Every structure is written in structure tokens, then in C-alpha cells.
């Protein structure tokens, strides 16, 4: 049995000082420790490359940065299509209770001096430098190579630091047991969740999100989805030709979601 | 008297031991669909590593063309209850629970994942039969790790 690091690294100095009669036991313990480390560290690349690696798979593309452009002028106050579509797509429901999930919500802004109101959908802004990722103690909050900020629920311990860190209140916590989840959107108690930019749709090559689809279906066309890195994409052209803002630009987060006319 | 009792107990142990054991060992429900090319023993031993590996591939790299997808597991391994409908993880007849209850290993997969068979549609891909050389590599690798 030769496992690299078993005699030295796996259990620090403690193993070396173990007396002889305990040798077998410590041996087994260090083996278990190092074995576990090996399995988790090296199994992944071994299996990835050899067994499951499939060139045809639509993996997250590092050359792409997915983004949204929302025109607040085209967003009418009585329309809730994007929120409903998101709820249907991902299987969450907001009944108005304070602890209910909010992957996307409609926000109404009012200019106090003139009384002019603007309404817009607000969701995870998919920052280039996401504060939620900075604060996450387990690495559950992460940014995919194509710019989508996600929660890996396998690693989330439900500490909710990310909810505190997010300047946009974009994340919510699942307080109650969940059943009947959509197969494409597993979600459950004790984890944090938020807009995932319909990552399953992107991976399957739909090239749009549920909210954008719904918005276009209503005819208002207030939302555009696309690749911010591609100068020929509809979203990049719109951003190049018309003024737009990112929310809380002072934070320097470089958001993936941009707004017009607010 | 004591000796008799002990002898009696031993006899009972000898006669009833194997049958009791068989009764306690889980009766693993049969699956629908094509059998695993690697064999059931392989999957019994390694399913947790494969699932763990592939979940990271899917969540972090967006690779949904994976071999071990939990949605496909619960679809092929669905067990019908008395009402002829598939049972959820709440029932001790559920495929995963049959063994996990026996082994006293608590799994929390189904806090987030749906334990009922799903209309997979475009969400998951058809179960892919791995090519034989890659399987050999995988087996060799697991053997190496477990040695």
C-alpha cells in the first residue's frame, strides 16, 4: 500500500510520534484520511478526462459573458410576466410572506420631487466582482466562467452571509422543506438561492431566459438577453448605441445586468 | 438447565441465523431500462463518488451530458407503491431508502432534488453507455484509490 504523503503530510506531526503498539491503528487512520483526500482530489480529474469527457457537451464557455439589458421605459407597472415566468420555470412561489423566495421582483421607483414613477424587474445582477462570492465561507457562492453567479447548494451551509453582502437583496433563503422541485432547478431547505440566469436553458442552448422570453411574448420587449463579450450581439449593439446604467455603479462591481431609462 | 438453554439457543441460532439474515437484508427493487454495463456491484460501491463527481461537473462547468444524473437514477429505479404510482423518498419502499435505511446512512440529496421520476425531456440526456476502454481506466483508477 503506497499512498503518497501518508507518512508525512496526511496527519501532520501526530502520526510520526505514535508509539509502536498503536501503529496499526494510526496506520489505518492515516490511510483513511489520505484515501479520502485522494478520492476527492484526484478522482475528479481522472474521471473527467477519461470516462465522461465529452467534447460535444455544452460546457460553460469562458469566452462568453451572459448579460441582460432592461429598458425601464418599456416596462409597464401592471405587468408581472417576467416574475411569473421565473416562478413557473424554477418552481418557486412567493405568496407575499416575508420569508418567501424572490428570485426576481418588480421594483417601483418614484421621483419624490416630480412624482414620476419607473418600474423595473430586479434580480441577481451577476457581478463581475460579486460580493456574495467574496464572503462565502464554503465556496458555495461562485461565478461560472461565463459570468453567471450561482449557489452550489451541495456546498451551501445556509449561513446567509451572501444575502447580507448583496447590495441588491437578490438572494433569499429557503426556510421550509420543499417537495416537487423541477428537475432542472433543484432547491431545498437550508440553502440560499437566487436568479441563476436560467443556467439550464443556457446549457441546453436555448439562448434566452424564461423572463426574457415572457417579456418578449407580452410584446413590450423590455428585456434583452445576450453575450456582452460579442460586439455583434443585440445586447452589445444596444449598449453601444444607447445610454445605459448599472445599479450602484459606485461599488465598481461591473454588473452583468444593465438598465436603460432609469 | 443452563446448559440446555445455551444448547437450545445455539440450535436456534444455527437454524434461524441464515433465514433471519436473508429477511433483514434489503430486497433491492428491480429497475426499468438497460442494466448498468459496469454491473450492479460497481454501482453499489461507487455511486456516491460518481454522483459527487458529476454534480460538480454540472453545477460548476455546465456539463449536463453526465453519466451519473440523479434525475435519471430515480427515473429508472422508480418503485411503484400500492396505488401503482411511483413512491417518493418519504416512503421506505423508495429505491434509495431500501439500502440506506438498512445501512443507516442518512442522505440529504432529496431535500433539494425531486425523488419522483421526471419527464426528463431536454433537461437530461439519454443514459449513455460508456465505451469499454474508458470503463477500464475508471475501474483501474478506483482500484488504485482503494488500495
Boltz contact constraints between the chains, C-beta under 6 A:
constraints:
  - contact:
      token1: [A, 38]
      token2: [B, 145]
      max_distance: 6.0
  - contact:
      token1: [A, 39]
      token2: [B, 145]
      max_distance: 6.0
  - contact:
      token1: [A, 44]
      token2: [B, 53]
      max_distance: 6.0
  - contact:
      token1: [A, 46]
      token2: [B, 141]
      max_distance: 6.0
  - contact:
      token1: [A, 47]
      token2: [B, 53]
      max_distance: 6.0
  - contact:
      token1: [A, 50]
      token2: [B, 134]
      max_distance: 6.0
  - contact:
      token1: [A, 50]
      token2: [B, 137]
      max_distance: 6.0
  - contact:
      token1: [A, 51]
      token2: [B, 134]
      max_distance: 6.0
  - contact:
      token1: [A, 51]
      token2: [B, 138]
      max_distance: 6.0
  - contact:
      token1: [A, 52]
      token2: [B, 66]
      max_distance: 6.0
  - contact:
      token1: [A, 52]
      token2: [B, 67]
      max_distance: 6.0
  - contact:
      token1: [A, 54]
      token2: [B, 65]
      max_distance: 6.0
  - contact:
      token1: [A, 57]
      token2: [B, 63]
      max_distance: 6.0
  - contact:
      token1: [A, 57]
      token2: [B, 65]
      max_distance: 6.0
  - contact:
      token1: [A, 59]
      token2: [B, 61]
      max_distance: 6.0
  - contact:
      token1: [A, 59]
      token2: [B, 62]
      max_distance: 6.0
  - contact:
      token1: [A, 59]
      token2: [B, 63]
      max_distance: 6.0
  - contact:
      token1: [A, 60]
      token2: [B, 61]
      max_distance: 6.0
  - contact:
      token1: [A, 60]
      token2: [B, 62]
      max_distance: 6.0
  - contact:
      token1: [A, 152]
      token2: [B, 59]
      max_distance: 6.0
  - contact:
      token1: [A, 153]
      token2: [B, 112]
      max_distance: 6.0
  - contact:
      token1: [A, 154]
      token2: [B, 55]
      max_distance: 6.0
  - contact:
      token1: [A, 181]
      token2: [B, 114]
      max_distance: 6.0
  - contact:
      token1: [A, 183]
      token2: [B, 71]
      max_distance: 6.0
  - contact:
      token1: [A, 183]
      token2: [B, 118]
      max_distance: 6.0
  - contact:
      token1: [A, 183]
      token2: [B, 123]
      max_distance: 6.0
  - contact:
      token1: [A, 184]
      token2: [B, 123]
      max_distance: 6.0
  - contact:
      token1: [A, 186]
      token2: [B, 112]
      max_distance: 6.0
  - contact:
      token1: [A, 186]
      token2: [B, 113]
      max_distance: 6.0
  - contact:
      token1: [A, 187]
      token2: [B, 112]
      max_distance: 6.0
  - contact:
      token1: [A, 188]
      token2: [B, 111]
      max_distance: 6.0
  - contact:
      token1: [A, 188]
      token2: [B, 112]
      max_distance: 6.0
  - contact:
      token1: [A, 189]
      token2: [B, 111]
      max_distance: 6.0
  - contact:
      token1: [A, 203]
      token2: [B, 62]
      max_distance: 6.0
  - contact:
      token1: [A, 203]
      token2: [B, 64]
      max_distance: 6.0
  - contact:
      token1: [A, 204]
      token2: [B, 122]
      max_distance: 6.0
